[in-house]
Amino acid sequence: MDFYREIGEAQAGRELDELLIQWWGQAMLATDPDRDRIIAEAEAGTLPTVTLEEAIRRRTRNGGAVPRD
């Protein structure tokens, strides 16, 4: 129910886009079989990370589009 309320209250444009990204991320994490490990590593500060530039390079290398503002 929170999803519908928040979406209904969000302003069209960037605010709505960011809200949808947040909810999508939560939905994907909820379905990930490694969810508990990922959360534990994030909370412990040991979850491997990459820079935004590296994430863009990987996405481009794998044929993905890079969203632009």
Secondary structure, 3 states (H helix, E strand, C coil): CHHHHHHHHCCCCHHHHHHHHHHHHHHHHHHCCCHHHHHHHHHHCCCCCCCHHHHHHHHHHCCCCCCCC
